[in-house]
């Protein structure tokens, strides 16, 4: 049975533990009118579940024009090649993590942690710094938030009166094998706090709202 959750009208949780498979980081769909945007793509084995969840929300996965990958780890990128091949969507991510995806690097993608492989996959657009994507009716801000990996990104947009922040893997972990940098992470976290988001969509720990709970969650790491 298809499972998906509405965060606000037009923004949906379609992957993650209890939604697709336990090894998946959270994945989201944004309805931008004539196009859909997907943020992250699970660990790979859940491709068909993700598609079912999208369809179960009354949406057409063939309308996905853009798949944003927030960083290069397998639990976020696993189904990216399948979505790209099946639906023709462009893959977008930060340049500093793109080589790991295009080379299918088993260590930088953390595929070795999951005892799997990731096929080399083209990145259609490499972002540098902070960039704004105008897709259909929606404006999505892609922020370079290094720390967990050099090319980690957060995405935010304003949906009606609410600002939604997709801040995947804010919690880390921070390991030499991931090329992590805790000093960069602390600076990135401070930037995210200043956004004053009303809703935080986190990579593994779920959805946080309202704004004061979002700030409390973020500051809990920064002050910890």
N, C-alpha and C positions, 0 to 999 in steps of 0.2 A: 504493500500500500504506500502511495506517495506521501511524503511528509515534508512540509515546509511551513515556515512561520512568518507572519507579517510583522515587521518591526514598526513601520508606519506605512500608509498606503504608498505603494510604489517601491518599497525597499523590503527585501525578503531574505531570510536565512534559509539556505537550501542545502547546506552541508555542515558536517561536524558531528561530534559524538551525540548519540541519540537522535540524529537527523539522517545521517548516511551511514558512516562506519566509524568505529572508535579511533582509528588511526588518522582520521581526517582532521585537519584544522578547519575552522569555520569558513564557509564559502557563502557568498551573497550575490543576489541579483538586484540590479537597479533598473527600473522601468523608466526609460528616457523618452517615452512617446513612441516614435517609429523604430527605436533601437533599444536593445538591452545591453547593459554592461554587467559583466561578471567580475567579482573580486575573489581571487584565489580559486583553486580547483581540486582540493582534496589530495589524497595520497596516490590515487591512480585506479585502485580496484573498484571505486565507487562511481565510475563514470555513468553507468546506466541508472544508478540510483539518483544521481544529481539531475540527469535528464528527466527522469520520472517526476522528481520533486518540482522541477521547473514547470513541466506540463500540468502537474496537479494544481498549480496556482493559476492555471488558465493562460499561461504564457507559452510562446513558441520559441524553443531553443535556437531555431534557425535565425531568429532576430538578434542573437548576440553578435554585436559588431566588434566588441572590445573585451578582451580578457586582461585585467590588470593583475599582475603577480606582485605581491608586496615584498617578497624576497625569494631567494633561490632554494629553499628547503623543500624536500619531497612531499611533505604533508600539505604543502600549499600549491605545489606545481604539478603533482602527479598526473592529473587528467588533462593538463594543458595541451599536450600534443593531440589527444583525441578530440577535444573541442575544436582545436584549430583545423584538423583534417576534416572532421565531420561537418562543421558549420561555417568554416571559412572566416572565423573571427581573427582579428589581429591580436597578437600577444604584445603587451606593453609592460615594461619594467625598467628599473633604474639600471643605467649602464654598468655600474660597478658590480652588479650581480648577474648581468646578462651572459657573460662568457661561460659561467658555470652551467647555465641552462643550455646554451648552444653547443657546448662540448659534452654535455651529459656527464659532468665530473661526478664520480661516485662519492667523493668525500665532501666537496663543497656543497653538493645538493643534499648531503646526509642520506643518500639512498643506501649507503652501506649500513647505516644504523637500522634501517628497516629491512635489511637483508633482501634488497631488491635492486633493480637497475632503473635508470631514467634515460630514455633515448635522446640523443642530441636533437634539440628543438629550436627552430628559428625564433628569434625575437624580432618582431616587426618594427617596433619603435622603442628606441633606447632613450630614456629620460635622463636629463642632467640637471642637478639642482632641483628647484621647485618649479613645477609647471602646472598649467591649468588646461584640462581637457574639456572642450565644448562638444557634447555628444547629445544629439537630439535636443530636447528641451532642458537638459541638465548641465550645470557647470560643476565639474569635479576637480578639486584641488589635490594634486599629488605632491606631497612633501617628502623631501629626502630626510629620513630620520635614522642615520647610521647608529650602530651600537651592537645590536644582535648580529648583524652582518654589515659589511660596508655599504651595500646597496639597499638596505631596508627602507621601505617607504610606508607612510601613512596616507590615507585618502580621506578627504572630508567634503561634504556638500551640505547646502542648506535646503531643507525640504519643508516648505511652508515656513512655520515659525521655529522649526527645530533644526539644530545643527547636528548632523550625524558624523561621527568620527570612526573610521575603520582603522583601528590601531592594532594591527596584528602583532602578536608576540612581544608586547611591551615588557613582559616579565623576563625575557631572555629565553634560554640560558645564554651565558657568555663564556665562550670556549675558544682557545687558540685555533682549534680545527675549523671553527666558523669564521675566523678572522675578526672576532668580536673586539670591541673597544668600549670599555665601561665609561670612560670620560666622554666619548661621543654620545653614548646612550643617555647620560645624565643631561647633556645639553639638549638632546632631542626630546626627552621627556618634559623638560621645562617649556619647550616650544608647544608641545601638545596641551599642556595645562593652560597656557595662555589662549588657546582657541576657545575656551569656555563652551565645550561641546555639551549638548543636552543629552545625547545618547552616545555611548561608546560600544562599538562592536569589536570585541577582543578575540584573538585567534584561538584561544583554548578555554577561556574562563567565562564565555558567554556575553550577555548583553547587560550593560549597566546604564541605569537612568534613575532619576533625573540628573540635572547638571551638578548638584552638590555631591551626589554619589559618584559621579564620574570623577570629579576633582579629588574626592577622598581616596578613590582607588588609585589614581595616578600618583598623588602625593604620598601614598603609602609606600610606594617603591622609592620615590625620590628621597623621602625622609628616613627610610629604613636603614 
